[in-house]
């Protein structure tokens, strides 16, 4: 939601640039672009982590039951 909001604000600053102080609008758009990039990477990392955890669970397989008649040490 924050990433989408930053992109929308940046778009609005671009649209209404002539009504605003151009230097201020461009500077803020640069900061919003940086924030959007950081948030996009975080989103990608979270997706990658979820895929890796799922793959790890698939590779580890079901847990093995304790052998019958096994004595506890």
Secondary structure as UniProt FT lines:
FT   HELIX           2..15
FT   HELIX           17..19
FT   HELIX           22..60
FT   TURN            68..69
//
